[in-house]
Amino acid sequence: MSSTATNIVSELHHETCVSSYDRQGTSVSHSDVLAVCLTHDGLCLASVEALGEHYVLKFWNYDVETKTFKLSSVISKPHKGRSINHLRFSPSRAEFNDPYTYTCVTSGADDQYIVWTCSQSDKGISWSKDKEDNYHGLQAGPVGFSEDGSSLAVGFGPCLTLWDRHFELKCSLSHACDKSEKHFIR
């Protein structure tokens, strides 16, 4: 897809899809949108799209002049070609006092969570992988940040893991067969 292509979002049979068109208006592809997420200030958007078994993570930045989202990064096969289970933006960037310090986390069927960060250069805004990790080879599931963005929680199978602002594992919580008994694992 060229940088001049247009994305049109439509609702078909209760599924959201994106069709891309070239300059002549010819449809060049169709993909299903599986997930979307916005930053707390609404200036960045992430989307997960699937074209068959091909998964793509896209990052969009809001242009206040044109009042539209512009595509800033396309990441093909972000989780080694496996599906993306969840995505979330960190709710806070105030401590950095910089509009390009957004952080997004995805979890995928490759048993990893990945931290994506935004940066700006003379070529524009781009997103790149900052860190990836797993927990004992368990399936990565839901992800969520604390209200201030200082902690990340990631579900891995029957475990809930907590990671600090530098994405270092702090602790995990799992449950035993006896539902009244809880175990903390370090």
Residue pairs with C-beta under 8 A, 6 or more apart in sequence:
1 20
1 28
1 29
1 74
2 22
2 23
3 71
4 22
4 23
5 20
5 21
5 22
5 23
5 28
6 20
6 21
7 18
7 19
7 20
7 71
8 18
8 19
8 20
8 21
9 16
9 17
9 18
9 33
10 16
10 17
10 19
15 32
16 32
16 33
17 30
17 31
17 32
17 33
18 30
18 31
18 33
18 47
18 49
19 27
19 29
19 30
20 27
20 28
20 29
20 30
21 27
21 28
22 28
29 51
30 51
31 49
31 50
31 51
31 56
32 49
32 50
32 51
33 47
33 48
33 49
34 48
34 49
34 50
34 55
34 83
34 84
35 47
35 48
35 84
35 86
35 87
36 45
36 46
36 47
36 48
37 45
37 46
37 87
37 88
37 89
37 104
38 44
38 45
38 89
39 45
39 89
39 102
40 89
40 91
40 92
42 62
43 61
43 62
43 99
44 59
44 60
44 61
44 62
44 89
44 102
44 104
44 118
45 59
45 60
45 61
45 62
45 69
46 57
46 58
46 59
46 60
46 87
46 89
46 104
46 116
47 57
47 58
47 60
48 55
48 56
48 57
48 58
48 84
48 87
48 106
49 55
49 56
49 58
50 56
50 83
53 81
54 76
54 77
54 81
55 77
55 78
55 79
55 81
55 82
55 83
55 84
56 74
56 75
56 76
56 77
56 78
57 74
57 75
57 78
57 84
57 87
57 106
57 116
58 71
58 73
58 74
58 75
59 71
59 72
59 73
59 75
59 104
59 116
59 118
59 127
60 69
60 70
60 71
60 72
61 69
61 70
61 72
61 125
62 68
62 69
62 70
63 69
63 70
72 118
72 124
72 125
72 126
72 127
73 125
73 126
73 127
73 128
75 116
75 127
75 129
78 84
78 106
78 108
78 114
78 129
79 106
79 108
79 109
79 110
79 112
79 114
80 108
80 110
82 108
82 109
82 110
83 108
83 109
84 106
84 107
84 108
84 109
85 106
85 107
85 108
85 109
85 140
85 141
85 142
86 106
86 107
86 141
86 142
86 143
87 104
87 105
87 106
87 107
87 143
88 104
88 105
88 143
88 144
88 145
89 102
89 103
89 104
89 145
90 102
90 103
90 104
90 105
90 145
90 149
90 152
91 145
91 147
91 148
91 149
92 147
92 148
92 149
92 150
93 99
93 101
93 102
93 103
93 149
100 118
100 119
100 120
100 125
101 117
101 118
102 117
102 118
103 115
103 116
103 117
103 118
103 130
103 149
104 115
104 116
104 117
104 127
105 113
105 114
105 115
105 116
105 143
105 145
105 152
105 154
106 113
106 114
106 116
106 143
107 113
107 114
107 140
107 141
107 142
107 143
107 154
107 155
108 114
108 140
109 139
109 140
110 140
111 134
111 137
111 138
111 139
111 140
111 156
112 132
112 133
112 134
112 140
113 132
113 133
113 134
113 140
113 143
113 152
113 154
114 129
114 131
114 132
115 129
115 130
115 131
115 132
115 167
116 127
116 128
116 129
116 130
117 127
117 128
117 130
118 125
118 126
118 127
119 125
119 126
119 127
119 128
120 126
131 167
133 163
133 167
133 169
134 140
134 156
135 154
135 156
135 159
135 161
135 169
135 172
136 156
136 159
138 156
138 157
138 158
138 159
139 156
139 157
140 154
140 155
140 156
141 154
141 155
141 156
141 157
142 153
142 154
142 155
143 152
143 153
143 154
143 155
144 152
144 153
145 151
145 152
145 153
146 152
146 153
149 165
150 164
150 165
151 162
151 163
151 164
151 165
151 170
152 162
152 163
152 164
152 167
153 160
153 161
153 162
153 163
154 160
154 161
154 163
155 161
156 172
158 174
158 175
159 172
159 173
159 174
159 185
160 172
160 173
160 174
161 169
161 171
161 172
162 169
162 170
162 171
162 172
162 173
163 169
163 170
164 170
171 184
171 185
171 186
172 184
172 185
172 186
173 182
173 183
173 184
173 185
174 182
174 183
174 185
175 181
175 182
175 183
176 182
176 183
